[in-house]
């Protein structure tokens, strides 16, 4: 398996994987990834990072992430999406992705992610790598449409 930075040719794979994650996780609002992908990733100051895991030149997984700072912990990585194509699950792709993130960003002190309550596959993957479940309530505010 090979890891490389995402490029424009990966857009359809990443958008489709993101939509599958949204569907499984019960996300109700429409994703804007398809319309924002190019302008937010391929710009002077990218809003997120993304890499693709390939096998035999075929896209099999991706990780979309950005940096976050928690006052009590320091610099971390917020994992927006990890997607593994169904036929490649249970082959260690998530472990490969986390090991790559650790090597690429040694200053990051933690990883964090929001996982949908119905996304049992990702919950299982996080449990296998001994991630700690944080029982927190998540809030979001739409800064463009919130009065």
C-alpha positions in Angstrom: 0.0 0.0 0.0 1.2 3.5 -0.9 0.2 6.8 0.7 0.2 10.1 -1.3 -1.2 13.6 -1.0 -4.6 14.0 -2.6 -4.9 15.6 -6.0 -7.8 16.8 -8.1 -8.2 13.4 -9.7 -9.1 12.0 -6.2 -12.1 14.4 -5.8 -14.8 12.0 -6.9 -13.5 9.2 -4.6 -13.2 11.5 -1.7 -16.6 13.2 -2.2 -18.3 9.8 -2.6 -16.6 8.4 0.5 -17.6 11.6 2.5 -21.2 11.1 1.4 -21.2 7.5 2.5 -19.9 8.6 5.9 -22.6 11.3 6.2 -25.3 8.7 5.3 -24.1 6.1 7.8 -23.6 8.8 10.5 -27.1 10.2 10.1 -25.9 13.7 9.0 -29.0 15.6 7.8 -27.6 18.7 6.2 -26.1 18.5 2.7 -22.3 18.3 2.5 -20.5 21.2 0.8 -17.3 19.2 0.2 -18.0 18.8 -3.5 -18.3 22.5 -4.1 -15.4 23.5 -1.6 -12.9 20.7 -2.3 -10.8 22.5 -4.9 -10.8 26.0 -3.5 -10.2 24.8 0.1 -7.5 22.3 -0.6 -5.6 23.6 -3.6 -4.9 27.2 -2.5 -2.2 29.2 -0.8 -3.5 28.5 2.7 -5.3 25.1 2.6 -8.2 24.8 5.0 -7.6 21.0 5.4 -5.1 18.3 4.5 -6.0 15.1 2.7 -4.1 12.0 1.7 -5.0 8.8 -0.2 -4.1 5.2 0.5 -3.6 3.2 -2.7 -3.1 -0.4 -3.6 -2.1 -1.3 -7.1 -2.7 2.3 -8.2 -6.4 2.0 -7.0 -7.7 4.5 -4.3 -8.8 2.4 -1.3 -8.9 4.9 1.5 -8.4 8.5 2.4 -8.0 10.8 5.5 -9.2 14.4 5.6 -7.9 16.4 8.6 -6.9 19.7 10.0 -5.1 21.1 13.0 -6.8 22.0 16.3 -5.5 23.5 19.5 -7.0 22.5 22.9 -6.1 24.7 25.8 -5.6 21.7 28.2 -3.7 19.5 25.7 -2.0 21.6 23.0 -1.6 21.0 19.3 -3.7 18.2 17.8 -5.2 16.8 14.7 -8.9 16.9 14.1 -9.8 14.0 11.8 -12.8 15.0 9.7 -13.0 11.8 7.7 -11.3 8.5 7.4 -12.9 6.4 4.7 -11.9 2.9 3.6 -13.6 1.3 0.7 -15.8 -1.6 1.9 -13.8 -4.3 0.1 -10.6 -3.1 1.8 -11.9 -2.9 5.4 -10.3 -5.0 8.1 -6.9 -5.0 6.4 -5.2 -2.6 8.7 -5.8 0.6 6.6 -6.8 2.7 9.7 -3.7 1.7 11.5 -1.6 2.6 8.5 -3.3 6.0 8.3 -2.7 6.8 12.0 0.9 5.7 11.8 1.4 7.9 8.7 -0.2 10.9 10.6 2.1 10.3 13.6 5.2 10.3 11.3 4.1 13.2 9.2 3.1 15.4 12.2 5.4 14.5 15.2 4.4 17.7 17.0 0.8 16.7 17.2 0.0 15.6 20.8 -3.3 14.0 20.1 -5.9 13.0 17.4 -9.6 13.7 17.8 -12.6 12.8 15.7 -16.4 13.1 15.7 -17.9 9.7 14.9 -21.6 9.3 14.1 -23.6 7.2 16.6 -24.6 4.8 13.8 -21.1 4.6 12.3 -20.2 1.2 13.9 -17.4 0.5 11.5 -15.4 3.6 12.5 -16.3 3.1 16.2 -14.8 -0.4 15.9 -11.7 0.8 14.2 -11.1 3.4 16.9 -11.6 0.8 19.6 -9.1 -1.5 17.9 -6.4 1.2 18.0 -7.2 1.8 21.7 -8.7 5.3 21.2 -10.3 6.7 24.3 -14.1 7.4 24.1 -14.8 10.9 25.3 -18.4 11.3 26.5 -18.8 14.9 25.3 -21.7 16.8 23.8 -21.0 18.4 20.4 -22.4 21.8 19.4 -22.0 23.5 16.1 -23.0 27.0 15.0 -23.6 28.0 11.4 -21.9 31.4 11.3 -23.5 32.3 7.9 -27.1 31.4 8.7 -27.4 31.8 12.5 -29.1 34.9 13.8 
